[in-house]
Every structure is written in C-alpha cells, then in structure tokens.
C-alpha cells in the first residue's frame, strides 16, 4: 500500500501551481515530512502529466497455491 494516493498528490501539485506558496509551505500545509517529495511530484507532473503521479509498483497479491509452489 502506498502512503499517498494519486488524488492526494494531484491536489498537492495543483495547490502548489495555483497558489503563491512555496514548496516548503505546501509540504507543511499537507503535513508531508519532506519538501523534496512535493518537489518530485511537481517535476513528475510537469513532465508526464497525471500519469507521472501514478503508483509505479502496484501491490501484488499472491494466492496460497502460488506461495506453496514457491
């Protein structure tokens, strides 16, 4: 499970792009520990759009038979 959802990331990025607040204040507003996380989201959004905010490694669920075989 990821810590932040795509919708949350998009909300943070949109707030940063539309407000006069800097990255540090946006991180504080949304209680994100590192401002570099917000910076990374903004750069990914600017380069790839909303696809850049998606979870890259979705959680995999394995059934019992697979686990036994492994």
N, C-alpha and C positions, 0 to 999 in steps of 0.2 A: 504494500500500500504506500502510495506517495504521500508526502507531507502536505503538499499544496496541490489543489485541483487546477485544471486548465482555466476554469471560470474565474477562480481567485487570482491567478496570475494575470489574466486578461484585465481584470478590474484594476489591479495594481498598476499595470502598464498604462492603461487608459487614463487613470488618475494622474500619473506622472506626466503624460504627454499633454494633458489638458489643463493642468494647474501650474502655478508658479513655484511650487515646492520643489526642492532638490531631492536627489535620490536618498540622502540621509534622512530627511524629514518624512519622506514617503515610507521608508523602512520602519521608522519609529511609529508612524500612524497606523500601520498594519501589523505592528509587533513582529517584524521579521528581524532576526538577530543580526544579519549581515547586510549591509547596503550593497555589497558586491553581488548578492543574489538578485536584487532588484535590477542592478546594472546589467547583469547577464540576461535577465528576462527582456529588458528593453532592447538590447542589441539583437537578441534572437527574434523578437517581434519585428524589428525594423528590417531585418534581413530576410526572414522567411514568412512573415505574417503570422496568422494564428496557428499555423502548423508548427511553428518554432516553439510554441508553448506546450505542445502535447507531450505526454509521457512517452519516453523512448523505449522503456523496458516494462511492458505491462506484466503484472503479476501472473505467474503461471501456476495452474492448479493441476496436480497430478493425482490420478485415481490410485486406489490401493493396489490393483494388479500391476500397474507400471512400477510402483515402488518395490513390490515384492520381486519383480523380474530384475530390477537394477540391483 
